[in-house]
Amino acid sequence: MKHTIKHISSVLLLLAISTQSAMAYDRPGNSTAQFLKMELTPAGAAMAGSYIMHSRGAESAIYNPAAMILVNGSSVTVNHTEWFANISLDFVSSVIDLNSYGALGLSLTSFYTDQMLVRTPLQPEGTGETFGVVHNRFGLSYAKGLTDHVSFGATASYIRMHLFSGKDQSAVSSDIAALYRTDERDFSFGLKIANFGSSVTFVEKDYPLPLNFTFGLGMNALEFKNQVLYMSITGSKPSGGETILSSGAEWKWADRVFIRGGYKFNHDLESYSIGAGLEIPLGGRKLTINWSMSDYAQMGVTNRIGMDFQL
């Protein structure tokens, strides 16, 4: 009991320090690598990003690396997002259970556009050259349980941004996260500091990465024989804006069918989101197919699809 209280106190101390650090950064429009702020998986996006305490499997490497210790055996996730203006976003991750040594994860995030024509005032129809934006993030994550209820995790990332031939830039960053969970109605809360790292130089000016602090809690609001309604609420403080509140819900039937929904408050564009999932048993293994749609007001909607494999 004393150890549990000690670890919970450590989590709360980290929360206080993190909140102070995050609130210190408030420079709108002054950060780069904005793709690091985008939702990457259908399940997380369907719950409006209110997912830091509920992520399971390989997707935990990006949402909350501390939750990777909940993986039994190994887990793989593959996800694709169709963004606006022919922009795409892919996320692939794999997590392996190291038993008493914790859990280890590898992830790749790729943000890319179609090839576009290089145009000039003298050649408005194109010079014959093309260009395309390709941003990649490579992550290495580790998690360790401190007690049966408390775990910590971290991700070290290398970010490579290609804007034009000879105009590549790179940066390194880290995420630090914690998770506290109980067996009572699956109550849990999590916190994470994301994208703490080096800056990127464009035209002799340095731009920081989009530092973000997130804290959230959730629980099973209703429990029936074969059904569970999980609800969550999350607060997120980005370095370049005001705090964003989001809430999410997931209805689960027989551990096979999932219906999800969420809403973001105080967001400039994004509002509601919906999604669904279907788990398919494969002889001791599991395949889950997920889909989500998010509304961005005048910009339209984005669709995400993904597959999770439990091996």
C-alpha positions as CSV (number, residue, x, y, z in Angstrom):
1,M,0.0,0.0,0.0
2,K,2.8,2.4,0.9
3,H,4.5,1.7,-2.4
4,T,1.3,2.3,-4.3
5,I,0.8,5.7,-2.5
6,K,4.4,6.6,-3.3
7,H,4.0,5.9,-7.0
8,I,0.7,7.7,-7.2
9,S,2.4,10.7,-5.5
10,S,5.2,10.5,-8.1
11,V,2.6,10.6,-10.9
12,L,0.8,13.6,-9.4
13,L,4.2,15.4,-8.9
14,L,5.0,14.8,-12.6
15,L,1.6,16.1,-13.5
16,A,2.2,19.3,-11.6
17,I,5.6,19.9,-13.1
18,S,4.3,19.0,-16.6
19,T,1.4,21.4,-16.3
20,Q,3.7,24.2,-15.3
21,S,6.0,23.5,-18.2
22,A,3.2,23.3,-20.7
23,M,1.5,26.5,-19.5
24,A,4.8,28.3,-19.9
25,Y,4.7,27.8,-23.7
26,D,2.1,29.9,-25.5
27,R,3.4,31.0,-28.8
28,P,0.7,30.5,-31.4
29,G,1.9,29.8,-35.0
30,N,5.5,29.5,-33.9
31,S,6.0,25.7,-34.0
32,T,6.8,23.3,-36.8
33,A,6.1,19.7,-37.6
34,Q,2.3,20.2,-37.2
35,F,1.7,16.6,-38.3
36,L,2.8,15.5,-34.9
37,K,-0.5,16.9,-33.5
38,M,-2.8,14.9,-35.8
39,E,-4.8,11.9,-34.6
40,L,-3.2,8.7,-35.9
41,T,-5.6,5.8,-35.3
42,P,-9.4,5.4,-35.9
43,A,-10.1,4.3,-32.4
44,G,-8.4,7.4,-30.8
45,A,-9.8,9.8,-33.4
46,A,-13.3,8.4,-33.0
47,M,-13.2,9.3,-29.3
48,A,-12.0,12.8,-30.2
49,G,-8.5,12.1,-28.9
50,S,-9.8,11.4,-25.4
51,Y,-7.8,8.2,-25.5
52,I,-4.6,8.6,-23.4
53,M,-6.0,6.4,-20.6
54,H,-7.8,3.9,-22.8
55,S,-5.3,3.0,-25.5
56,R,-4.4,-0.6,-25.7
57,G,-2.1,-2.7,-28.0
58,A,0.5,-1.3,-30.4
59,E,-1.2,2.1,-30.7
60,S,-0.2,2.8,-27.1
61,A,3.3,3.6,-28.4
62,I,2.0,6.9,-29.7
63,Y,-1.0,7.7,-27.4
64,N,0.5,6.6,-24.1
65,P,3.7,4.4,-24.0
66,A,3.1,3.6,-20.4
67,A,0.1,1.5,-21.5
68,M,2.3,-0.8,-23.6
69,I,2.8,-3.1,-20.5
70,L,-0.8,-4.2,-21.0
71,V,0.2,-6.0,-24.2
72,N,0.3,-9.8,-23.9
73,G,2.7,-11.4,-26.4
74,S,3.0,-8.9,-29.2
75,S,0.8,-6.4,-31.0
76,V,0.9,-4.7,-34.4
77,T,-1.2,-1.8,-35.8
78,V,-1.5,-0.4,-39.3
79,N,-3.5,2.8,-39.9
80,H,-4.2,5.2,-42.8
81,T,-5.8,8.7,-42.7
82,E,-7.1,10.5,-45.8
83,W,-6.5,14.2,-45.0
84,F,-7.5,17.3,-47.0
85,A,-6.0,18.4,-50.3
86,N,-4.7,14.9,-51.2
87,I,-2.6,14.7,-48.1
88,S,-2.2,11.3,-46.4
89,L,-1.0,10.2,-43.0
90,D,0.1,6.6,-42.1
91,F,1.0,5.1,-38.8
92,V,2.5,1.7,-38.2
93,S,3.6,0.4,-34.8
94,S,4.7,-2.9,-33.1
95,V,4.9,-3.7,-29.4
96,I,6.4,-6.7,-27.8
97,D,5.9,-7.9,-24.2
98,L,9.2,-8.4,-22.4
99,N,7.6,-10.0,-19.3
100,S,9.2,-8.7,-16.2
101,Y,11.5,-6.4,-18.2
102,G,8.6,-4.3,-19.4
103,A,7.5,-3.7,-23.0
104,L,9.3,-2.4,-26.1
105,G,7.7,-0.6,-29.1
106,L,8.7,0.6,-32.6
107,S,6.7,3.0,-34.6
108,L,6.7,5.0,-37.8
109,T,4.5,8.0,-38.7
110,S,4.6,9.2,-42.3
111,F,2.9,12.4,-43.6
112,Y,3.0,12.9,-47.3
113,T,1.4,14.7,-50.3
114,D,1.0,14.0,-53.9
115,Q,3.7,15.3,-56.3
116,M,3.0,18.9,-57.3
117,L,4.3,21.1,-60.1
118,V,6.9,23.7,-59.5
119,R,5.5,27.0,-60.8
120,T,7.0,30.4,-61.2
121,P,5.7,33.8,-62.4
122,L,7.4,33.3,-65.7
123,Q,6.2,29.6,-66.0
124,P,2.8,29.5,-64.3
125,E,2.0,26.2,-66.0
126,G,5.0,24.5,-64.5
127,T,8.8,24.4,-65.0
128,G,8.8,20.6,-65.6
129,E,10.0,20.0,-62.1
130,T,7.9,18.5,-59.3
131,F,8.0,18.5,-55.5
132,G,6.3,16.7,-52.7
133,V,6.3,17.0,-48.9
134,V,7.3,13.9,-46.9
135,H,7.7,14.0,-43.1
136,N,8.6,10.9,-41.2
137,R,8.8,10.2,-37.5
138,F,10.6,7.1,-36.2
139,G,9.9,6.2,-32.6
140,L,11.5,3.8,-30.1
141,S,9.3,3.3,-26.9
142,Y,9.8,1.5,-23.6
143,A,7.4,0.9,-20.7
144,K,7.8,-0.5,-17.2
145,G,5.2,-1.3,-14.6
146,L,6.1,0.0,-11.1
147,T,3.2,-1.7,-9.4
148,D,0.1,-3.7,-10.5
149,H,-1.6,-0.3,-11.1
150,V,1.1,2.2,-12.0
151,S,3.4,2.3,-15.1
152,F,5.7,4.7,-16.8
153,G,6.7,4.9,-20.4
154,A,8.8,7.0,-22.8
155,T,9.3,7.4,-26.5
156,A,12.4,8.7,-28.2
157,S,11.8,9.9,-31.8
158,Y,13.8,11.0,-34.8
159,I,12.0,13.3,-37.1
160,R,12.9,13.9,-40.8
161,M,11.1,16.5,-42.8
162,H,11.5,16.8,-46.6
163,L,10.1,19.9,-48.2
164,F,12.1,20.2,-51.4
165,S,15.3,18.8,-52.9
166,G,18.2,19.9,-50.7
167,K,15.8,21.4,-48.1
168,D,15.6,18.5,-45.6
169,Q,15.5,19.2,-41.9
170,S,15.6,16.9,-38.9
171,A,14.9,16.9,-35.1
172,V,14.8,14.6,-32.1
173,S,12.1,14.6,-29.5
174,S,10.8,12.6,-26.6
175,D,7.5,11.7,-25.0
176,I,7.1,10.9,-21.3
177,A,3.9,9.3,-20.0
178,A,2.3,7.6,-17.0
179,L,-0.7,5.5,-16.4
180,Y,-2.7,4.6,-13.3
181,R,-5.4,2.0,-13.5
182,T,-7.6,0.0,-11.2
183,D,-9.8,-3.1,-11.5
184,E,-12.9,-1.2,-10.3
185,R,-14.9,-0.3,-13.5
186,D,-11.6,-0.1,-15.4
187,F,-11.0,3.4,-13.9
188,S,-7.8,4.9,-15.1
189,F,-6.0,8.2,-15.6
190,G,-3.0,9.0,-17.7
191,L,-0.7,11.9,-18.5
192,K,1.8,12.6,-21.2
193,I,4.3,15.3,-22.2
194,A,4.7,15.0,-26.0
195,N,7.2,16.4,-28.5
196,F,9.8,17.8,-26.1
197,G,12.9,18.1,-28.2
198,S,15.1,20.1,-30.5
199,S,14.0,22.9,-32.8
200,V,14.1,23.0,-36.6
201,T,15.7,25.8,-38.6
202,F,14.0,27.3,-41.7
203,V,15.5,30.3,-43.5
204,E,17.9,30.9,-40.6
205,K,15.1,31.0,-38.0
206,D,14.5,28.3,-35.3
207,Y,11.1,26.8,-34.8
208,P,10.3,24.5,-31.8
209,L,8.3,21.3,-32.1
210,P,4.7,21.4,-31.0
211,L,5.1,20.7,-27.3
212,N,1.9,19.3,-25.8
213,F,0.7,18.2,-22.4
214,T,-2.3,15.9,-22.0
215,F,-4.1,14.5,-19.0
216,G,-7.3,12.5,-18.9
217,L,-9.4,10.0,-17.0
218,G,-12.0,7.5,-17.8
219,M,-14.1,4.5,-16.5
220,N,-16.9,2.1,-17.4
221,A,-19.9,4.2,-16.8
222,L,-22.3,1.3,-17.4
223,E,-21.6,-2.5,-17.2
224,F,-24.1,-5.2,-18.3
225,K,-23.7,-8.9,-18.9
226,N,-22.3,-8.6,-22.4
227,Q,-22.1,-4.8,-22.8
228,V,-19.9,-2.0,-21.5
229,L,-20.1,1.7,-21.9
230,Y,-16.8,3.4,-21.4
231,M,-16.6,7.2,-21.0
232,S,-13.6,9.5,-20.8
233,I,-12.6,13.2,-20.6
234,T,-9.2,14.7,-21.5
235,G,-7.5,18.1,-21.3
236,S,-4.8,19.0,-23.7
237,K,-2.5,22.1,-23.5
238,P,-0.6,22.7,-26.8
239,S,2.3,25.1,-26.8
240,G,0.7,27.3,-29.4
241,G,-2.9,27.7,-28.1
242,E,-5.5,27.4,-25.5
243,T,-6.4,24.2,-23.6
244,I,-8.6,21.9,-25.5
245,L,-11.1,19.7,-23.7
246,S,-12.4,16.5,-25.4
247,S,-14.7,13.7,-24.3
248,G,-15.2,10.3,-25.7
249,A,-17.4,7.2,-25.3
250,E,-17.1,3.6,-26.4
251,W,-19.9,1.0,-26.4
252,K,-18.6,-2.6,-26.5
253,W,-20.7,-5.6,-27.1
254,A,-19.4,-9.1,-26.3
255,D,-15.8,-7.9,-26.7
256,R,-16.4,-8.0,-30.5
257,V,-18.3,-4.9,-31.6
258,F,-17.3,-1.3,-30.8
259,I,-19.2,1.9,-31.4
260,R,-17.4,5.1,-30.6
261,G,-18.0,8.8,-30.5
262,G,-16.4,12.0,-29.2
263,Y,-16.4,15.7,-29.2
264,K,-13.7,18.4,-28.9
265,F,-14.5,21.6,-27.1
266,N,-12.7,24.9,-27.7
267,H,-11.1,23.7,-31.0
268,D,-10.9,26.1,-34.0
269,L,-12.3,23.6,-36.5
270,E,-12.8,20.0,-35.2
271,S,-16.0,19.1,-33.4
272,Y,-17.6,15.7,-33.3
273,S,-16.2,12.3,-34.4
274,I,-17.7,8.9,-34.8
275,G,-16.3,5.4,-35.4
276,A,-16.7,1.7,-35.2
277,G,-14.7,-1.5,-34.7
278,L,-15.0,-5.2,-35.2
279,E,-12.8,-7.8,-33.6
280,I,-12.3,-11.1,-35.4
281,P,-10.8,-14.1,-33.6
282,L,-8.2,-16.0,-35.6
283,G,-7.4,-19.2,-33.7
284,G,-5.8,-17.8,-30.6
285,R,-5.0,-14.5,-32.3
286,K,-7.2,-11.4,-32.8
287,L,-7.7,-9.0,-35.7
288,T,-9.6,-5.8,-35.1
289,I,-10.7,-3.5,-37.9
290,N,-11.4,0.1,-37.0
291,W,-12.9,3.1,-38.9
292,S,-13.6,6.7,-37.9
293,M,-14.8,10.0,-39.3
294,S,-14.0,13.4,-37.9
295,D,-15.8,16.7,-38.8
296,Y,-13.7,19.8,-39.5
297,A,-16.5,22.3,-40.2
298,Q,-15.9,24.2,-43.5
299,M,-12.9,22.0,-44.4
300,G,-15.1,18.8,-44.5
301,V,-14.5,15.4,-42.9
302,T,-11.5,13.1,-42.6
303,N,-11.7,9.3,-42.7
304,R,-9.4,6.8,-41.0
305,I,-9.1,3.1,-41.3
306,G,-6.8,0.7,-39.4
307,M,-6.1,-2.9,-38.4
308,D,-4.8,-4.1,-35.1
309,F,-3.3,-7.6,-34.7
310,Q,-2.9,-9.3,-31.4
311,L,-0.3,-12.1,-31.8
